[in-house]
Amino acid sequence: MNSSFKRSFVILAFLIPLFCLGQTKEEQLKKIKNDLKQQQEEIKYLQEQHAEGNMKQIDDLNKQKRQKEAELAKTLQEANQSKEQAKKSEELAKKSEEQAKKSAEELVKKSQEAAQSQQELAQSQADMQKTTEQLLHQEDSIKLLKQEQSLKDLELNNQKLKNEQQAQASQMVLVVLAMVSLILIGVGLLYFTNRRQNKILAVKNKLIEEEKKKSEELLLNILPKDVVEELKSQGKTTAKSYSLATVLFADIKDFTAICETLSPEDLVSSLDAYFETFDQIIGDSKVEKVKTIGDAYVCVGGVPIANKTNPEEVVLLGLQFQKAVLRLKEEREKAGKPCFEVRIGIHTGPVVAGVVGSRKFAYDIWGDTVNVAARLQQHGEAYQVNISRDTYDIIKDRFSCTHRGKLDVKGKGDIDMYFVDKQL
């Protein structure tokens, strides 16, 4: 089939130039005819115009005409030959075309046969593959059946083992339950016994705590907190010196005369109203209550915890006492109850503080500062806060004061005194 195609292509390659050559000869022939026609017209024109004087030129033209006619005859001969060759080539091309057509038909036929063969081969392969898949599927089914059988056997064995284990576990559970029951009974008995004992102990501990709390509260009512802690940890306390402390004395004016006009119950009730008010005011400050002596109320700042601000704190406390006394006077007068005029004296200096005795503890302060504060209270006036020069020099920038001058104090000589008017 390939050789037939090659032969056809060779023939076509040979015929196409011949055909083109024939067309070229015809074009040349046509051109020569046109030239001859043009020369004839020129000769005719010349014959008409120069019939007499241009014979030589006419001869030349005739000569050229004869040459052109010879060339034309030659060209016609070559054209005829080219036509014959073209005709032969056309016949040969027709034969080649017929052979190529036959070859193409044979090629198509063979291609169809090859395609049919391929289809048959593909069908055979598909059938073979299908058969192979069926065989593999059957093998897989056999394997699955074998595996299922093995799994069933294994499950049966596992079930037997589980049943045996459950039986053993049931027996163990019974044994454990019996042991746990015995243990729970024992624990329950022990728990209830301990619970009863714990309740008794809790009640006793609660009573002890309550008594301990009451004892601590009583101690705190008698002694400062730091002194109580020292007494609890060491069983005793040590007196301490303080270089800067401020002592306040508050005393009721003409208390002896008032006592003669009041019953003991009214007297104690009235004193309690004033001193309880002082206690409430001190509770919110850093000042420590020391004691009450008859109608005198004594407190100190900078003890038992030393500080440098105690003069200001005690003077401010004195002004609060002054306001409280004025308020009590107004309230008690409205209620028809007896009123007291209170004098307050304050002095700053060194003191010694501590607990004296081993029974009925009492926290107290000693020193000349205490005595001077008592004298300042005696030389003061009702509803006034009377301070010394030592205290004034420290608090003068924080409080407005009125200088009273130097007053003669028994056993102390002249002492500068000041009434505190207000806080700045």
C-alpha positions as CSV (number, residue, x, y, z in Angstrom):
1,M,0.0,0.0,0.0
2,N,2.8,2.4,0.8
3,S,4.6,1.7,-2.5
4,S,1.4,2.5,-4.5
5,F,1.2,5.9,-2.7
6,K,4.8,6.6,-3.5
7,R,4.3,5.7,-7.2
8,S,1.3,8.0,-7.4
9,F,3.2,10.9,-5.8
10,V,6.1,10.5,-8.2
11,I,3.8,10.6,-11.3
12,L,2.0,13.7,-10.0
13,A,5.4,15.4,-9.4
14,F,6.3,14.7,-13.0
15,L,3.0,15.8,-14.6
16,I,2.6,19.1,-12.7
17,P,5.7,20.8,-14.4
18,L,4.6,19.6,-17.8
19,F,1.2,21.0,-17.3
20,C,2.7,24.3,-16.2
21,L,5.0,24.3,-19.2
22,G,2.0,23.8,-21.6
23,Q,0.3,26.8,-20.1
24,T,3.4,28.9,-20.6
25,K,3.7,28.0,-24.3
26,E,0.1,28.9,-24.9
27,E,0.7,32.3,-23.3
28,Q,3.8,32.9,-25.5
29,L,1.8,31.9,-28.6
30,K,-1.0,34.3,-27.7
31,K,1.5,37.1,-27.1
32,I,3.2,36.5,-30.5
33,K,-0.2,36.6,-32.3
34,N,-0.9,39.9,-30.6
35,D,2.5,41.3,-31.7
36,L,1.9,40.1,-35.3
37,K,-1.5,41.8,-35.4
38,Q,0.0,45.0,-34.1
39,Q,2.8,44.9,-36.7
40,Q,0.2,44.3,-39.5
41,E,-1.6,47.3,-38.4
42,E,1.6,49.4,-38.3
43,I,2.5,48.1,-41.8
44,K,-0.9,49.0,-43.1
45,Y,-0.6,52.4,-41.6
46,L,2.9,53.0,-43.0
47,Q,1.7,51.7,-46.4
48,E,-1.0,54.3,-46.4
49,Q,1.2,57.1,-45.1
50,H,4.4,56.4,-46.9
51,A,3.5,54.3,-49.9
52,E,5.8,56.1,-52.1
53,G,8.9,57.0,-50.2
54,N,9.4,54.3,-47.6
55,M,9.6,51.0,-49.5
56,K,12.8,50.1,-47.8
57,Q,11.2,50.4,-44.4
58,I,8.3,48.3,-45.7
59,D,10.7,45.6,-46.8
60,D,12.3,45.6,-43.4
61,L,8.9,45.3,-41.8
62,N,8.0,42.5,-44.2
63,K,11.3,40.8,-43.3
64,Q,10.4,41.2,-39.6
65,K,7.0,39.9,-40.3
66,R,8.4,36.8,-42.0
67,Q,10.7,36.3,-39.0
68,K,7.8,36.7,-36.6
69,E,5.7,34.3,-38.6
70,A,8.6,31.8,-38.6
71,E,8.9,32.2,-34.8
72,L,5.1,31.9,-34.6
73,A,5.1,28.6,-36.6
74,K,7.9,27.3,-34.4
75,T,6.1,28.3,-31.2
76,L,2.9,26.7,-32.6
77,Q,4.8,23.5,-33.2
78,E,6.3,23.6,-29.7
79,A,2.8,24.4,-28.3
80,N,1.3,21.4,-30.1
81,Q,4.1,19.2,-28.8
82,S,3.4,20.6,-25.3
83,K,-0.3,19.9,-25.7
84,E,0.4,16.3,-26.7
85,Q,2.8,15.9,-23.8
86,A,0.2,17.5,-21.5
87,K,-2.4,15.2,-22.8
88,K,-0.2,12.2,-22.2
89,S,0.6,13.5,-18.8
90,E,-3.1,14.0,-18.1
91,E,-3.8,10.4,-19.2
92,L,-1.0,9.2,-17.0
93,A,-2.3,11.3,-14.1
94,K,-5.8,9.8,-14.6
95,K,-4.3,6.3,-14.4
96,S,-2.3,7.3,-11.3
97,E,-5.4,8.8,-9.8
98,E,-7.3,5.6,-10.4
99,Q,-4.5,3.5,-9.0
100,A,-4.3,5.9,-5.9
101,K,-8.1,5.6,-5.5
102,K,-7.9,1.8,-5.6
103,S,-5.0,2.0,-3.2
104,A,-7.0,4.3,-0.9
105,E,-10.0,1.9,-1.1
106,E,-7.8,-1.0,-0.3
107,L,-6.3,1.0,2.6
108,V,-9.7,1.9,4.0
109,K,-10.8,-1.7,3.7
110,K,-7.7,-2.9,5.5
111,S,-8.1,-0.2,8.1
112,Q,-11.7,-1.4,8.7
113,E,-10.5,-4.9,9.0
114,A,-7.8,-3.8,11.4
115,A,-10.3,-1.9,13.5
116,Q,-12.6,-4.9,13.6
117,S,-9.7,-7.1,14.6
118,Q,-8.9,-4.6,17.4
119,Q,-12.5,-4.6,18.5
120,E,-12.5,-8.3,18.6
121,L,-9.2,-8.3,20.5
122,A,-10.5,-5.7,23.0
123,Q,-13.7,-7.8,23.5
124,S,-11.5,-10.9,24.1
125,Q,-9.4,-9.0,26.6
126,A,-12.6,-7.7,28.3
127,D,-14.0,-11.2,28.5
128,M,-10.7,-12.5,29.8
129,Q,-10.6,-9.7,32.4
130,K,-14.1,-10.4,33.4
131,T,-13.3,-14.0,33.8
132,T,-10.3,-13.2,35.9
133,E,-12.3,-10.9,38.1
134,Q,-14.9,-13.6,38.6
135,L,-12.1,-16.0,39.6
136,L,-10.6,-13.4,42.0
137,H,-14.1,-12.7,43.4
138,Q,-14.6,-16.4,44.0
139,E,-11.2,-16.7,45.7
140,D,-12.0,-13.6,47.9
141,S,-15.4,-15.2,48.8
142,I,-13.7,-18.4,49.8
143,K,-11.1,-16.5,51.9
144,L,-13.9,-14.4,53.6
145,L,-15.8,-17.6,54.4
146,K,-12.8,-19.1,55.9
147,Q,-12.1,-15.9,57.9
148,E,-15.7,-15.8,59.1
149,Q,-15.5,-19.4,60.2
150,S,-12.2,-18.6,62.0
151,L,-13.8,-15.5,63.7
152,K,-16.8,-17.6,64.7
153,D,-14.5,-20.2,66.3
154,L,-12.5,-17.4,68.0
155,E,-15.7,-15.8,69.3
156,L,-16.9,-19.1,70.7
157,N,-13.6,-19.6,72.4
158,N,-13.7,-16.0,73.7
159,Q,-17.3,-16.5,74.9
160,K,-16.2,-19.7,76.8
161,L,-13.3,-17.8,78.4
162,K,-15.6,-14.9,79.3
163,N,-18.1,-17.2,80.9
164,E,-15.4,-18.8,82.9
165,Q,-14.0,-15.4,83.9
166,Q,-17.4,-14.1,84.8
167,A,-18.0,-17.2,87.0
168,Q,-14.6,-16.6,88.6
169,A,-15.4,-12.8,88.9
170,S,-18.8,-13.6,90.5
171,Q,-17.1,-15.7,93.1
172,M,-14.5,-13.1,93.7
173,V,-17.2,-10.4,94.0
174,L,-19.0,-12.4,96.5
175,V,-15.8,-12.9,98.5
176,V,-15.0,-9.2,98.2
177,L,-18.5,-8.1,99.1
178,A,-18.4,-10.3,102.2
179,M,-15.0,-8.8,103.2
180,V,-16.2,-5.2,102.4
181,S,-19.4,-5.8,104.4
182,L,-17.3,-6.9,107.4
183,I,-15.0,-3.9,106.9
184,L,-17.9,-1.5,106.6
185,I,-19.5,-2.8,109.7
186,G,-16.2,-2.3,111.5
187,V,-15.7,1.1,110.0
188,G,-19.3,2.1,110.8
189,L,-18.9,1.1,114.4
190,L,-15.6,2.9,114.6
191,Y,-17.1,5.9,112.8
192,F,-20.0,6.2,115.1
193,T,-17.8,5.8,118.1
194,N,-15.3,8.4,116.9
195,R,-18.2,10.7,115.9
196,R,-19.6,10.5,119.4
197,Q,-16.2,11.2,120.8
198,N,-15.6,14.0,118.4
199,K,-18.9,15.6,119.3
200,I,-17.9,15.4,122.9
201,L,-14.5,16.8,122.1
202,A,-16.0,19.5,119.9
203,V,-18.4,20.6,122.7
204,K,-15.5,20.7,125.1
205,N,-13.2,22.5,122.7
206,K,-16.0,25.0,122.0
207,L,-16.4,25.6,125.7
208,I,-12.6,26.0,126.1
209,E,-12.5,28.4,123.1
210,E,-15.4,30.4,124.5
211,E,-13.7,30.6,127.9
212,K,-10.4,31.4,126.3
213,K,-12.0,34.2,124.2
214,K,-13.7,35.6,127.3
215,S,-10.3,35.5,129.1
216,E,-8.6,37.3,126.2
217,E,-11.4,39.9,126.1
218,L,-11.1,40.5,129.8
219,L,-7.3,40.8,129.4
220,L,-7.7,43.2,126.5
221,N,-10.1,45.3,128.6
222,I,-7.4,45.5,131.3
223,L,-4.2,45.4,129.3
224,P,-3.0,46.6,125.8
225,K,-3.0,44.0,123.1
226,D,0.9,43.9,122.8
227,V,1.2,43.4,126.6
228,V,-1.4,40.6,126.4
229,E,0.6,38.8,123.7
230,E,3.8,39.2,125.7
231,L,2.1,37.9,128.8
232,K,0.7,34.9,127.0
233,S,4.0,33.9,125.3
234,Q,6.4,34.6,128.3
235,G,4.1,34.5,131.3
236,K,5.3,37.9,132.4
237,T,5.9,41.4,131.1
238,T,8.7,43.9,131.3
239,A,8.3,47.6,132.0
240,K,9.4,49.8,129.1
241,S,10.6,53.4,128.8
242,Y,9.2,55.7,126.2
243,S,11.0,59.0,125.4
244,L,8.0,60.6,123.8
245,A,4.5,60.0,125.1
246,T,1.5,62.3,125.6
247,V,-0.7,61.9,128.7
248,L,-4.4,63.0,128.9
249,F,-6.2,63.5,132.2
250,A,-10.0,64.2,132.1
251,D,-11.6,65.1,135.4
252,I,-15.1,66.2,136.6
253,K,-15.2,69.6,138.2
254,D,-16.6,69.7,141.8
255,F,-17.1,66.0,141.8
256,T,-17.1,65.7,145.6
257,A,-19.9,68.2,145.9
258,I,-21.9,66.4,143.2
259,C,-21.5,63.1,145.0
260,E,-23.4,64.6,148.0
261,T,-26.4,65.4,145.8
262,L,-26.7,62.1,143.9
263,S,-27.6,58.6,144.9
264,P,-24.9,56.0,144.4
265,E,-26.9,54.5,141.5
266,D,-27.3,57.8,139.7
267,L,-23.7,58.7,140.3
268,V,-22.4,55.5,138.9
269,S,-24.8,55.6,136.0
270,S,-23.8,59.1,135.1
271,L,-20.1,58.3,135.3
272,D,-20.7,55.3,133.1
273,A,-22.4,57.4,130.5
274,Y,-19.4,59.8,130.2
275,F,-16.7,57.2,130.4
276,E,-18.4,54.8,128.0
277,T,-18.5,57.7,125.5
278,F,-14.8,58.3,126.0
279,D,-14.2,54.5,125.5
280,Q,-16.0,54.6,122.1
281,I,-14.0,57.6,120.9
282,I,-10.7,56.0,121.9
283,G,-11.6,52.7,120.2
284,D,-11.2,54.4,116.8
285,S,-7.8,56.0,117.6
286,K,-4.2,54.9,118.4
287,V,-4.5,56.2,121.9
288,E,-4.4,53.7,124.8
289,K,-6.8,53.9,127.7
290,V,-4.8,53.4,131.0
291,K,-7.3,53.6,133.8
292,T,-10.1,55.4,135.6
293,I,-9.4,56.7,139.1
294,G,-12.7,57.8,140.8
295,D,-13.9,60.6,138.5
296,A,-10.6,60.9,136.5
297,Y,-10.1,59.3,133.1
298,V,-6.5,58.6,132.1
299,C,-5.2,57.7,128.6
300,V,-1.8,57.9,126.8
301,G,-0.5,58.2,123.2
302,G,2.8,56.6,122.0
303,V,2.4,53.7,124.4
304,P,2.8,50.7,124.1
305,I,3.6,51.2,120.4
306,A,6.0,54.1,120.2
307,N,5.4,56.8,117.5
308,K,6.2,60.5,116.9
309,T,2.6,61.6,116.1
310,N,1.1,60.9,119.5
311,P,1.0,64.6,120.6
312,E,-1.3,65.5,117.7
313,E,-3.4,62.3,118.1
314,V,-4.0,63.0,121.9
315,V,-4.8,66.7,121.4
316,L,-7.3,65.7,118.7
317,L,-8.8,63.2,121.1
318,G,-9.1,65.9,123.7
319,L,-11.1,68.0,121.3
320,Q,-13.4,65.0,120.5
321,F,-13.9,64.5,124.3
322,Q,-14.8,68.2,124.6
323,K,-17.5,67.9,121.8
324,A,-18.8,64.7,123.3
325,V,-19.2,66.4,126.8
326,L,-21.1,69.3,125.3
327,R,-23.3,66.9,123.4
328,L,-24.0,64.9,126.6
329,K,-24.8,68.1,128.5
330,E,-27.4,69.1,126.0
331,E,-29.0,65.6,125.8
332,R,-29.0,65.0,129.6
333,E,-30.4,68.5,130.4
334,K,-33.3,67.7,128.0
335,A,-33.8,64.3,129.7
336,G,-33.6,65.9,133.2
337,K,-30.4,64.0,134.1
338,P,-27.4,65.3,136.0
339,C,-24.6,66.8,133.9
340,F,-20.9,67.0,134.5
341,E,-18.4,69.7,133.7
342,V,-15.2,68.1,132.5
343,R,-11.7,69.5,132.5
344,I,-9.0,68.1,130.3
345,G,-5.2,68.4,130.7
346,I,-2.5,67.2,128.3
347,H,1.3,67.1,128.6
348,T,4.0,65.5,126.5
349,G,7.3,63.9,127.8
350,P,8.9,60.6,128.8
351,V,7.1,57.9,130.7
352,V,7.6,54.3,132.0
353,A,4.8,51.8,131.3
354,G,4.2,48.2,132.3
355,V,2.2,45.7,134.4
356,V,2.5,45.6,138.2
357,G,1.8,42.6,140.4
358,S,1.1,39.0,139.6
359,R,-2.6,38.9,140.5
360,K,-5.3,41.3,139.2
361,F,-3.0,42.7,136.5
362,A,-3.1,46.4,136.0
363,Y,-1.3,48.3,133.2
364,D,-0.1,51.7,134.4
365,I,2.2,54.6,133.5
366,W,4.7,56.5,135.7
367,G,6.8,59.5,135.5
368,D,6.8,63.3,135.9
369,T,4.9,63.6,132.6
370,V,1.9,62.0,134.3
371,N,2.0,64.3,137.3
372,V,2.2,67.4,135.1
373,A,-0.8,66.3,133.0
374,A,-2.8,65.9,136.2
375,R,-1.8,69.4,137.3
376,L,-2.8,70.8,133.9
377,Q,-6.2,69.3,134.3
378,Q,-6.5,70.8,137.8
379,H,-5.6,74.3,136.4
380,G,-7.9,74.0,133.4
381,E,-11.5,75.1,133.0
382,A,-14.7,73.2,132.2
383,Y,-15.2,72.2,128.6
384,Q,-11.6,73.3,127.7
385,V,-8.5,71.4,126.6
386,N,-5.5,72.7,128.6
387,I,-2.1,71.8,127.2
388,S,1.5,72.5,128.3
389,R,4.2,74.4,126.4
390,D,6.0,71.1,125.5
391,T,2.9,69.8,123.8
392,Y,2.1,73.2,122.2
393,D,5.6,73.4,120.5
394,I,4.9,70.1,118.7
395,I,1.2,70.7,117.6
396,K,1.2,74.5,117.1
397,D,1.2,74.1,113.3
398,R,-1.8,71.8,113.3
399,F,-4.0,73.4,115.9
400,S,-5.2,76.9,116.8
401,C,-4.4,77.7,120.5
402,T,-4.9,80.5,123.0
403,H,-2.0,81.3,125.3
404,R,-3.0,81.6,128.9
405,G,0.4,82.7,130.2
406,K,2.5,81.1,133.0
407,L,0.5,79.7,135.9
408,D,2.0,78.6,139.2
409,V,1.7,74.9,139.6
410,K,2.3,73.3,143.1
411,G,5.6,71.5,143.2
412,K,6.4,72.5,139.5
413,G,6.7,76.3,139.5
414,D,5.4,78.4,136.6
415,I,4.2,76.5,133.6
416,D,3.1,78.0,130.2
417,M,-0.4,76.8,129.4
418,Y,-2.6,77.0,126.3
419,F,-6.3,76.3,125.6
420,V,-6.8,74.4,122.3
421,D,-9.4,76.1,120.2
422,K,-9.7,74.0,117.0
423,Q,-7.8,71.9,114.5
424,L,-6.4,73.8,111.5
